[in-house]
Amino acid sequence: MNRKSIDYAKDPALRTSLAALRRAAKRARRVAANTGTQLVVARNGKFVRVAPGAGRSPKA
């Protein structure tokens, strides 16, 4: 596996993919909170259901 930072990828779409994933996760948390649904996240290699806002400090 390549240990170089994704910031040095040749493909510009790949370089911006991490930011896009973070935006998508933020939106998913917001939608889950608005609809009262649980999120499915990976923790320690296992998938778990969590309530929106649980276990995460609020950020802007």
C-alpha angles and dihedrals in degrees: 000000000000113000096194118117115262086236088078097053116130093225111078091208090057092050091057097040096092092056090048091052091051091051091049092050091049091051091047090054090049093049091047091052092049094048098037094238129139125249124229111221136168115246122174091345095307131100115239135175117237134182114248110271094015115133096002130100114233115258131181 
